[in-house]
Amino acid sequence: MAWMVLLVVALMSLNHWLMEPLLQLGTGLFEGQAVGWLLLLLLLWITAGAVAPKR
């Protein structure tokens, strides 16, 4: 029974360790704090496309 408690604690701590950075990133995105960076990345992505050779 003690191993089950340890397993639950280990899984909960692993979940917290993995999900905490994603939660902080998602909060910034949904609150609109990263709109400028997203627009800059979109602009860079659009302008970075290679021109296809003409046949």
Phi and psi restraints in degrees (value plus and minus 20) as a CYANA .aco file:
   2 ALA   PHI     -86.3   -46.3
   2 ALA   PSI     -53.8   -13.8
   3 TRP   PHI     -85.7   -45.7
   3 TRP   PSI     -50.6   -10.6
   4 MET   PHI     -89.0   -49.0
   4 MET   PSI     -60.2   -20.2
   5 VAL   PHI     -84.7   -44.7
   5 VAL   PSI     -63.7   -23.7
   6 LEU   PHI     -84.2   -44.2
   6 LEU   PSI     -57.4   -17.4
   7 LEU   PHI     -85.0   -45.0
   7 LEU   PSI     -63.2   -23.2
   8 VAL   PHI     -84.6   -44.6
   8 VAL   PSI     -63.2   -23.2
   9 VAL   PHI     -83.6   -43.6
   9 VAL   PSI     -62.4   -22.4
  10 ALA   PHI     -84.6   -44.6
  10 ALA   PSI     -62.9   -22.9
  11 LEU   PHI     -88.1   -48.1
  11 LEU   PSI     -57.8   -17.8
  12 MET   PHI     -87.5   -47.5
  12 MET   PSI     -59.3   -19.3
  13 SER   PHI     -90.2   -50.2
  13 SER   PSI     -56.4   -16.4
  14 LEU   PHI     -85.0   -45.0
  14 LEU   PSI     -62.6   -22.6
  15 ASN   PHI     -82.1   -42.1
  15 ASN   PSI     -62.7   -22.7
  16 HIS   PHI     -84.8   -44.8
  16 HIS   PSI     -61.9   -21.9
  17 TRP   PHI     -85.0   -45.0
  17 TRP   PSI     -56.2   -16.2
  18 LEU   PHI    -102.4   -62.4
  18 LEU   PSI     -55.4   -15.4
  19 MET   PHI    -110.8   -70.8
  19 MET   PSI     -39.6     0.4
  20 GLU   PHI     -80.5   -40.5
  20 GLU   PSI     -66.5   -26.5
  21 PRO   PHI     -84.2   -44.2
  21 PRO   PSI     -56.8   -16.8
  22 LEU   PHI     -87.0   -47.0
  22 LEU   PSI     -55.7   -15.7
  23 LEU   PHI     -86.2   -46.2
  23 LEU   PSI     -62.2   -22.2
  24 GLN   PHI     -86.0   -46.0
  24 GLN   PSI     -60.6   -20.6
  25 LEU   PHI     -85.4   -45.4
  25 LEU   PSI     -64.8   -24.8
  26 GLY   PHI     -84.4   -44.4
  26 GLY   PSI     -55.3   -15.3
  27 THR   PHI     -83.7   -43.7
  27 THR   PSI     -63.8   -23.8
  28 GLY   PHI     -83.6   -43.6
  28 GLY   PSI     -57.5   -17.5
  29 LEU   PHI     -89.8   -49.8
  29 LEU   PSI     -63.6   -23.6
  30 PHE   PHI     -94.2   -54.2
  30 PHE   PSI     -44.5    -4.5
  31 GLU   PHI    -105.3   -65.3
  31 GLU   PSI     -24.7    15.3
  32 GLY   PHI      65.0   105.0
  32 GLY   PSI      -7.5    32.5
  33 GLN   PHI     -94.3   -54.3
  33 GLN   PSI     -42.5    -2.5
  34 ALA   PHI    -127.5   -87.5
  34 ALA   PSI      -1.8    38.2
  35 VAL   PHI     -82.8   -42.8
  35 VAL   PSI     -61.4   -21.4
  36 GLY   PHI     -82.0   -42.0
  36 GLY   PSI     -63.5   -23.5
  37 TRP   PHI     -85.9   -45.9
  37 TRP   PSI     -58.7   -18.7
  38 LEU   PHI     -85.3   -45.3
  38 LEU   PSI     -60.3   -20.3
  39 LEU   PHI     -85.6   -45.6
  39 LEU   PSI     -59.1   -19.1
  40 LEU   PHI     -83.9   -43.9
  40 LEU   PSI     -64.5   -24.5
  41 LEU   PHI     -84.0   -44.0
  41 LEU   PSI     -58.0   -18.0
  42 LEU   PHI     -84.5   -44.5
  42 LEU   PSI     -62.6   -22.6
  43 LEU   PHI     -83.3   -43.3
  43 LEU   PSI     -63.7   -23.7
  44 LEU   PHI     -84.1   -44.1
  44 LEU   PSI     -58.2   -18.2
  45 TRP   PHI     -86.5   -46.5
  45 TRP   PSI     -61.3   -21.3
  46 ILE   PHI     -87.0   -47.0
  46 ILE   PSI     -62.4   -22.4
  47 THR   PHI     -99.1   -59.1
  47 THR   PSI     -33.0     7.0
  48 ALA   PHI    -107.8   -67.8
  48 ALA   PSI     -20.4    19.6
  49 GLY   PHI     -88.1   -48.1
  49 GLY   PSI     119.5   159.5
  50 ALA   PHI    -100.1   -60.1
  50 ALA   PSI     126.1   166.1
  51 VAL   PHI    -101.7   -61.7
  51 VAL   PSI     110.0   150.0
  52 ALA   PHI     -94.7   -54.7
  52 ALA   PSI     118.4   158.4
  53 PRO   PHI     -88.4   -48.4
  53 PRO   PSI     123.5   163.5
  54 LYS   PHI     -99.7   -59.7
  54 LYS   PSI     124.1   164.1
